[in-house]
Amino acid sequence: MTEGSAPHLSPARITVLGVQPGNPPFRIVELDGEFVGRATSMTDVLLVAAELGVPIHDLDDLDEVRWVGGGKFHWTLP
C-alpha cells in the first residue's frame, strides 16, 4: 500500500465514540485513549475538552477531534 492510499489515522487527542443507549443517549469522550466523560451534544464535547485543558477550535478538524460511529451531528440511536 502506498502512503497516498493509506487511511487517515487521526492524531487527535479527543475521540468521541458512537452513541450509547441511555436517557438521553450519550457518546463517550476519550482523551489520549482514556475515558474522560460523557457527551449528549457537541457543546458537551467542547466543555469536557476545555475542562481538561484541551481547546478545540474546529470540530471538523480531524487533527483535533476524531468522531467514531457518526459525526458531530449524530446523537441518537438508529
C-alpha positions as CSV (number, residue, x, y, z in Angstrom):
1,M,0.0,0.0,0.0
2,T,1.3,3.4,-0.9
3,E,1.4,6.3,1.5
4,G,-1.2,8.1,-0.6
5,S,-3.7,5.3,-0.3
6,A,-3.3,4.7,3.4
7,P,-6.3,5.5,5.5
8,H,-6.1,8.7,7.6
9,L,-5.5,7.9,11.2
10,S,-6.2,11.0,13.2
11,P,-3.6,12.1,15.7
12,A,-6.4,13.8,17.6
13,R,-6.2,13.7,21.3
14,I,-10.0,13.8,21.7
15,T,-12.0,10.8,20.4
16,V,-15.8,10.8,20.5
17,L,-17.2,7.2,20.3
18,G,-20.6,6.1,18.9
19,V,-23.9,6.7,20.5
20,Q,-24.7,4.6,23.6
21,P,-28.2,3.8,24.9
22,G,-29.3,5.9,27.8
23,N,-31.8,8.5,28.8
24,P,-30.8,10.6,27.0
25,P,-28.4,8.7,24.6
26,F,-24.8,9.8,25.0
27,R,-21.4,9.4,23.5
28,I,-18.2,8.5,25.4
29,V,-15.4,11.1,25.2
30,E,-11.8,9.9,25.4
31,L,-8.6,11.9,25.8
32,D,-5.5,10.0,24.6
33,G,-7.5,6.8,24.7
34,E,-8.7,7.2,28.3
35,F,-12.4,7.7,29.3
36,V,-12.9,11.3,30.4
37,G,-16.6,11.9,30.2
38,R,-20.0,11.5,28.5
39,A,-21.5,13.9,26.0
40,T,-25.0,14.4,24.9
41,S,-24.2,17.2,22.4
42,M,-21.4,18.9,20.6
43,T,-21.3,21.5,23.4
44,D,-20.6,18.8,26.0
45,V,-17.6,17.7,23.9
46,L,-16.3,21.2,23.9
47,L,-16.9,21.6,27.7
48,V,-15.2,18.3,28.6
49,A,-12.2,19.1,26.4
50,A,-11.9,22.6,27.9
51,E,-12.1,21.3,31.5
52,L,-9.1,19.1,30.6
53,G,-7.2,22.0,29.1
54,V,-7.5,20.8,25.5
55,P,-9.0,23.6,23.5
56,I,-11.0,22.6,20.4
57,H,-11.1,25.3,17.7
58,D,-12.8,23.2,14.9
59,L,-15.0,20.2,15.5
60,D,-14.5,19.2,11.8
61,D,-10.7,19.2,12.1
62,L,-9.5,15.5,12.3
63,D,-6.3,16.7,14.0
64,E,-8.4,18.0,16.9
65,V,-11.4,15.5,17.2
66,R,-11.9,12.0,15.9
67,W,-15.5,11.0,15.5
68,V,-16.2,7.3,15.7
69,G,-19.6,5.9,14.8
70,G,-21.1,9.1,13.4
71,G,-20.1,12.7,13.1
72,K,-20.8,15.7,15.2
73,F,-24.5,15.8,14.3
74,H,-25.1,12.1,15.3
75,W,-26.6,12.0,18.8
76,T,-29.4,9.5,18.6
77,L,-29.7,5.7,18.3
78,P,-30.9,4.3,15.0
